[in-house]
């Protein structure tokens, strides 16, 4: 059943998040204004080395006041492709240069409230070219064995949707599924 959109208007806008009210009509005829968060899209990179380890960052998220492991990720800038953004984020956040960014999976993490799109890529590690240039992203970097990921997810050590989608797909890929 498809909802009908009669119109929409912004109620708050800035470079990172925009809140809109959308005049919608549900299939049963009920009509109301639905809040929608319009966000810039996200590029995520699962960088894997020859020892079957993935590069992850240990970081704090102030909104949830929690620490967890994440894949390098960030907003896609104007004029930048999703793959270019993923490679740029890896370099800025980790200091590693990657090989070709290969599309891994696409996700819409909360499509009932936001239009956010996550583009997840896989790349091979090529070389460490220096320390991260983005100093506010993580406390440490580690190469995590793919075999450790399931336990980390179970222990809630990996919780961000972009990271979860990426590492779960890596695990499916490794299992040949």
N, C-alpha and C positions, 0 to 999 in steps of 0.2 A: 504494500500500500504506500503510495507516494504522497508526501505532504506538499501542499501548494504554497508557494511564496508570493505574497502580494506586494511586498516592498521591504526595504531595509534602510536603516539610518545609523550613522555613527553616534555614539554618546560619549566616547573617550578615545583619543588617539595619541600615540607617541611612537618613536622608532621601533619599539620592541613588542608592544601589545596594543591591540585596538579592540574596543568593546562596541559591538553593534547590537541594535534591537532589530529583530527580523519579524515582520508581520506574517505569521504562518497560519495555515488552515489544515487541521488534521483530517484524515479520511472520514471521520465521523461527523465532520462539519464544525467542530469546535475551532474557534479562531482566537489567537492570542499572540502576544509579543514574546519571542524567545531570545534570550541573551546568547550571543555568539562571540567567542574570542577569535579574532583574526590575528594569526601569528606569522612571523617570517619562518620559512622552512629551514629544516635542520639537516646537515650532512654529518654522517657518522662513519668512522673508519675502524674496521677490524684488521689490524696489522699483524700478520702471522710470520714467524721466522722459520728457519729450516728445522728447528727442534720441535715443531708443533706447539709453539707457545704464542700467546696473543699479548700484545702490548696494552697494559691497562694503567690507569691513573687512580691513586687513592686520594679522594677529595671530600671536602666538607660541603654540604649544601645548607645554607643558612635558613632557607624557608622551612625545611623539615628538621633542622638542627640534627642532621645525621651524617655519618661517614659511610662511604661505600666505594667500591671499585667501579670505574667507568671506562668506556672506550673513548678515545679522542673524538670530540664532536663540537659543532658550532653552527652558528647561523650562516646561511648562504647570502653572500653580499650581492648587491646589484651588479649585473654584468658578468657574474661568475657562474660557471656550471656547477652542478651538484658535485661532480668528481673533483673539480678544481678546489672547491670549498673543503672537501674531505682531506685532500692532500695538504692544503694550507693549514688546516687545523692540526693535523698530525705534526707537521713541522714546527708550528708555533708552540704547541702544548707539550711536545716530547723531545724535539730536536732531531727526530728521525726523518730521513727522506725515504719515500716509498717508491715502489715500482708502480705499474699501471693500477689505477683504481678500477676494479671490476665490480659492477653492480651485484649486490648480494641479495637484498630484499628491500621492499618499499612498505611503509606502514603509515597509518593514520591513527596515532595513539589514543585520541579521545574524540572521535568524530561526532559524538552527540553534543559537544559543546564548543569544539574548536576546529578550524580548517587546517591545523598544523599537519605538515607532511614530513616524514623522516625518510631520507634516502641513505641506505646503509651500503657501504662498499667493503670489499675485501682487497687487501693489498699485501704484497710481500715486502718485508723489511729490506732495505738496500744498504743504508749506512747511517750511522749517527754522525751528524754534521756539527754538533755542539749542544750546549744546554738549551732548554726551552727558552724562547724569547717571551712567552706569556707567563709571567711569574705568579699570577693570581689563580691559576687553575688547579694545581694539585700539590700535595705534600711530597709524594714520591711516585716513581714509575717502576713498574715491574713487568717482567715477561712471565705470564701465568701459563702453566701447562694446560692445554685444552682438557686434559683428563681431570683437572681440579675444578672446572667451571660448574659442573652440576652441584657439587657440594657447596660451593660458594653461593649459588642461587638458593639452595635449600636453607642456608644459614642467613639469608638476607644480606649478604655481602655485596651482591649486585642487584640493584633495585630500579635504576632508571630505565624507562621504557626503551630508549634508543639502544642502551647497552644490552638489555635483556633480549631484545629482538635480534641484535647482531650475534651475541654469543650463542643463543639457542639455535640460530641458523647454522653457525659454525659446527655445533655439535651434531645437528642433523646431517650436514655435509660429511663430517668425519665418519658418521655411522653408515654412510652410503644410502641414506633415506631421501 
